[in-house]
Amino acid sequence: MADKRRKHPTYDPDAEVTTVVAGHIGVIELNRPKALNSLSVEMIRLIREAIDKWADDDWIQFIVIKSSSEKAFCAGGDVRYVRMRDKKRMYRFGDSFFEEEYDLNERLSQVNKPVIALLEGIVMGGGMGISMHGSHRVVTPRTLGAMPEAAIGFVPDVGMSYRLTHLDVSPAVGLFIATTGWRLSPADMLYTGLGTNLVADVNKFESDLHSGDLPEALRSNALDPQALQEPTSILQKHHEWIEQTFADGDWGAIEARIVEAVDASSSIGDAELTQFIIKVAESLQGASPESLVATVELFRRAEHATLREALDMEYKVGSELRRGKNFIEGVRAVLEHKDHNAQFDPATTDQVDVQKWRELLA
């Protein structure tokens, strides 16, 4: 039986995605470690093929999505390759890439059996898209999550406009995560519901899952959040300020509140809150003003949308951004030259035409 599994037609230890059936578990392993498992179109297709094959297979009880590397679960989609085509005005490649990726995100939400993502290391952008729509998102003390798209002249996508506005907490927290690109600790992931379970070792958890059942594996590997380096979520500590700042209004109104809070920070009398507000302001310094404006308009509508509707809105906004200058410049600055000195145009949010994005999403 083991030999047959090694000859499984889609299993290749050198492939960017390997799929194998082990007992009653279908395992999808991301295997592009040098690129932090950034999703290529071929990876998206291989994941989709496995999901479609196993979703209605009664033999398969669980589907596990994991990484071959401890450093990253998945750092996002391979937008550098999309940028290269977009720069030559060859937009159809990027259009097709995002269509297939978003269809996979929706498909993962439809699987009527546990889909368990083992979120060891970095999980950002497209990595959120292949993990957040399943049933279980298992985090460890080394998990680091984020949606940093505003820094590359884009918007949070892969269905995260829906997921972040339908959290266990206020949609304001989701919008905060989306606009600031906040680095989410394991405690933040658990507080928001982006993480469903905490274990010390995903390899031991997976091993126990193979030898038992899901509830038992979760019980036997559960880790007390107090064992974390930061046992309390920073977002939970400051949820009142986040709510007051991000709950309503367009980006212009939110930005004005942040500026006001920074100006008043010396007189707040709460050192932790002061430090948090300053960090929030710093996290926004490298963001594209156009992306921030578009993100708020997208998220306000996604709050009342289905996942499919949110994905379609993300596609509209993303396609428009990709045909402008800021996506090209943002990917260059963050992912290619890595100088983090993008020259976005417009350079300030008051110069962004908010009405353009409202009409696009109408």
C-alpha positions in Angstrom: 0.0 0.0 0.0 2.8 2.4 0.9 4.5 1.8 -2.5 1.3 2.5 -4.3 1.0 5.8 -2.5 4.5 6.8 -3.5 3.4 6.2 -7.1 0.4 8.3 -6.7 0.1 10.1 -10.1 0.1 13.6 -8.6 2.9 12.9 -6.1 6.3 14.3 -6.9 8.7 15.3 -4.0 10.2 18.0 -6.3 6.9 19.5 -7.4 5.7 22.9 -6.0 2.6 21.1 -4.7 2.5 17.5 -3.7 -0.7 15.6 -3.0 -1.0 12.2 -1.3 -3.6 10.1 0.3 -2.4 8.8 3.7 -5.1 6.5 5.3 -8.3 8.5 5.2 -6.5 11.9 5.0 -5.8 13.8 1.8 -2.7 15.9 2.3 -1.8 18.9 0.2 1.8 20.1 0.8 3.1 23.4 -0.5 6.7 22.9 -1.6 8.2 26.1 -3.0 10.3 27.1 0.1 12.7 29.5 -1.6 9.7 31.7 -2.6 8.0 31.1 0.8 5.4 29.1 -1.1 4.1 32.0 -3.1 1.3 30.7 -5.2 2.0 30.2 -8.9 -0.9 29.5 -11.3 0.3 25.9 -11.5 0.1 25.6 -7.7 -3.4 27.0 -7.7 -4.4 24.4 -10.3 -2.9 21.5 -8.4 -4.6 22.5 -5.2 -7.9 22.8 -7.0 -7.4 19.4 -8.6 -6.9 17.7 -5.3 -9.8 19.5 -3.6 -12.2 18.5 -6.4 -10.9 14.9 -6.3 -11.3 14.5 -2.5 -14.3 16.7 -1.7 -16.9 14.1 -2.7 -14.7 11.0 -2.0 -16.2 9.2 1.0 -12.9 7.5 1.7 -11.3 10.9 2.5 -12.4 12.1 6.0 -10.1 15.2 6.3 -8.1 17.4 3.9 -4.9 18.8 5.3 -3.1 21.8 3.7 0.5 22.2 5.0 3.9 23.5 4.1 7.1 21.6 3.6 8.9 24.5 5.3 8.8 25.7 8.9 9.5 29.2 7.8 6.3 29.9 5.9 2.9 28.3 5.2 2.4 30.6 2.3 3.5 34.2 1.8 0.9 35.1 -0.9 0.4 34.9 -4.6 3.2 35.3 -7.0 2.4 38.9 -7.9 5.9 39.6 -9.2 5.1 37.4 -12.2 1.7 39.1 -12.6 3.5 42.5 -12.4 5.9 41.5 -15.1 3.0 40.8 -17.5 1.0 43.8 -16.5 4.0 46.1 -17.1 3.9 44.9 -20.7 0.1 45.5 -20.7 -0.4 41.8 -21.0 -3.3 41.9 -18.5 -5.0 38.7 -19.5 -2.5 36.6 -17.6 -3.1 38.4 -14.4 -6.9 38.4 -15.0 -6.8 34.6 -15.4 -4.5 34.1 -12.4 -6.9 35.9 -10.1 -10.0 34.3 -11.6 -8.6 30.8 -10.9 -7.3 31.8 -7.4 -10.6 33.3 -6.4 -12.5 30.3 -7.7 -10.3 28.1 -5.5 -11.0 30.3 -2.5 -14.7 29.9 -3.0 -14.3 26.1 -3.6 -12.6 25.7 -0.3 -15.5 27.2 1.5 -17.9 24.7 -0.1 -16.1 21.4 1.0 -18.5 19.5 3.3 -15.7 17.9 5.4 -12.9 19.3 7.6 -10.3 21.3 5.7 -7.4 21.8 8.1 -4.7 24.3 7.4 -1.5 24.0 9.4 -0.3 27.5 9.7 3.3 27.2 10.7 5.3 30.3 10.0 4.3 33.2 7.7 0.8 33.3 6.3 0.0 36.3 4.2 -2.2 37.3 1.2 -2.9 34.3 -0.9 -1.9 32.0 2.0 -4.8 33.4 3.9 -7.0 32.6 0.8 -6.2 28.9 0.9 -6.5 28.6 4.7 -9.2 30.9 6.0 -12.2 29.4 4.1 -11.8 25.9 5.5 -13.0 24.6 8.8 -9.8 24.6 10.9 -6.9 27.1 10.9 -4.3 25.6 13.3 -1.8 28.1 14.5 1.4 27.6 16.5 3.6 29.9 18.6 5.5 30.7 15.4 2.6 31.8 13.2 2.7 35.3 11.7 -0.3 36.5 9.7 -0.9 39.6 7.7 -2.7 41.2 4.7 -0.1 43.8 3.6 -1.6 44.5 0.1 -1.8 48.3 0.6 2.0 48.4 0.6 2.1 47.0 -3.0 -0.6 49.2 -4.4 -3.3 46.5 -4.2 -6.2 45.6 -1.9 -6.8 42.6 0.4 -8.4 40.0 -1.7 -8.7 36.1 -1.9 -12.1 36.5 -0.1 -10.5 38.3 2.8 -12.8 41.3 2.3 -15.6 38.9 3.3 -13.7 37.0 6.0 -12.3 40.1 7.7 -15.8 41.7 7.8 -17.4 38.5 9.2 -15.0 37.8 12.1 -15.8 36.7 15.6 -15.1 40.3 16.5 -16.2 43.7 15.1 -15.8 44.3 11.3 -13.8 47.4 12.4 -11.1 45.1 13.6 -11.1 43.4 10.1 -10.8 46.8 8.4 -8.0 47.7 10.7 -6.1 44.5 9.8 -6.7 45.2 6.1 -5.5 48.8 6.0 -2.6 48.7 8.4 -1.2 45.4 7.2 -0.9 44.6 10.9 1.4 41.7 11.8 -0.9 39.2 13.5 0.5 37.3 16.4 -0.9 33.8 17.3 -2.9 35.5 20.0 -4.3 38.0 17.5 -5.2 35.1 15.2 -7.1 33.3 18.0 -8.8 36.5 19.2 -10.2 37.3 15.8 -11.1 33.7 14.9 -8.7 33.7 12.0 -7.0 30.9 14.0 -9.3 28.2 15.4 -6.8 26.1 17.3 -3.4 26.5 18.9 -0.9 23.6 19.0 2.8 23.5 20.0 3.9 21.3 17.0 2.0 20.9 13.8 4.0 17.8 12.9 2.9 16.0 16.1 -0.6 17.2 15.5 -0.6 15.8 12.0 0.9 12.5 13.2 -1.8 12.2 15.9 -4.5 13.0 13.3 -3.3 10.1 11.1 -3.5 7.7 14.1 -6.8 8.9 15.5 -9.5 11.4 14.8 -9.7 15.2 14.6 -11.2 16.0 18.0 -8.7 13.7 19.8 -5.8 15.2 17.8 -6.9 18.7 18.7 -7.4 17.8 22.4 -4.1 16.0 22.7 -2.1 18.8 21.0 -3.9 21.8 22.4 -1.6 24.5 23.8 -2.6 26.9 26.5 -2.4 30.5 25.1 -0.6 31.5 28.3 2.4 29.6 26.9 2.7 32.2 24.1 5.3 34.9 24.2 2.4 37.4 23.9 -0.5 35.5 25.5 -3.0 38.4 25.1 -3.9 39.8 21.7 -2.7 43.4 21.1 -5.9 43.9 19.1 -8.0 42.7 22.0 -6.2 45.1 24.3 -7.0 48.1 22.1 -10.2 47.0 20.5 -12.1 50.0 21.9 -9.8 52.5 20.1 -9.9 50.4 16.9 -13.7 50.4 17.1 -13.9 54.2 17.6 -11.4 54.8 14.8 -12.4 52.3 12.1 -16.1 51.5 12.6 -17.6 54.1 10.2 -16.7 56.6 7.5 -14.5 56.5 4.5 -10.7 56.4 4.6 -10.5 60.2 4.9 -12.5 60.2 8.1 -10.5 57.3 9.5 -7.2 58.9 8.7 -8.3 62.1 10.3 -9.1 60.2 13.5 -5.7 58.6 13.5 -3.9 61.9 13.0 -5.9 63.4 15.8 -5.0 60.5 18.1 -1.3 60.8 17.2 -1.4 64.5 18.0 -3.1 63.8 21.3 -1.0 60.8 22.2 1.3 62.6 24.6 -1.7 63.5 26.8 -3.6 60.2 26.7 -2.0 58.9 30.0 -1.9 55.3 28.8 1.6 54.4 27.7 0.5 51.1 26.0 -2.2 52.8 24.0 0.1 55.7 23.0 2.7 53.2 21.8 0.0 51.3 19.8 -1.3 54.4 18.1 2.2 55.5 17.1 2.8 52.0 15.7 -0.4 52.2 13.7 0.6 55.5 12.2 4.0 54.1 11.3 2.5 51.0 9.7 0.5 53.2 7.3 3.5 55.3 6.1 4.4 52.9 3.2 0.8 52.2 2.1 -0.6 53.4 -1.2 -3.2 56.2 -0.6 -5.3 54.9 -3.5 -5.3 51.4 -2.0 -6.4 52.6 1.4 -9.3 54.5 -0.1 -10.3 51.6 -2.3 -10.0 49.1 0.6 -12.5 51.0 2.8 -15.0 51.2 0.0 -14.6 47.5 -0.8 -14.9 46.4 2.9 -17.9 48.5 3.6 -19.8 46.7 0.9 -18.3 43.2 1.6 -19.7 43.5 5.1 -23.2 42.9 3.6 -22.1 40.5 0.8 -21.7 36.8 0.3 -18.3 35.4 -0.2 -18.8 35.1 -4.0 -20.0 38.7 -4.2 -17.0 39.8 -2.2 -14.6 37.9 -4.5 -16.3 39.5 -7.5 -15.9 43.0 -6.0 -12.2 42.2 -5.2 -11.7 41.2 -8.8 -13.2 44.5 -10.1 -11.1 46.6 -7.8 -7.9 44.6 -8.3 -8.2 44.6 -12.1 -8.6 48.4 -12.0 -5.5 48.8 -9.7 -3.4 46.5 -11.8 -4.1 48.7 -14.9 -2.7 51.7 -13.1 0.8 52.8 -12.0 0.6 52.0 -8.3 0.5 48.2 -8.4 3.6 48.2 -10.7 5.4 50.6 -8.4 4.4 48.9 -5.2 5.5 45.4 -6.2 8.8 46.9 -7.4 9.5 48.6 -4.1 8.4 45.8 -1.8 9.0 42.5 -3.6 11.6 43.2 -6.3 14.0 46.0 -5.4 13.0 45.7 -1.7 13.8 49.4 -1.1 10.4 50.0 0.4 10.4 53.4 -1.1 7.4 53.3 -3.4 6.5 56.6 -5.2 2.7 56.3 -5.2 0.5 58.7 -7.2 -1.6 60.2 -5.8 0.8 60.7 -2.9 -1.8 61.7 -0.3 -5.3 60.3 0.3 -7.0 63.7 -0.1 -6.0 63.6 -3.8 -7.6 60.2 -4.4 -10.9 60.2 -6.2 -13.1 58.2 -3.8 -16.1 58.6 -6.1 -14.3 56.5 -8.8 -14.2 53.5 -6.4 -17.8 54.0 -5.2 -19.0 54.0 -8.8 -17.0 50.9 -9.7 -18.5 49.0 -6.8 -22.1 50.3 -7.2 
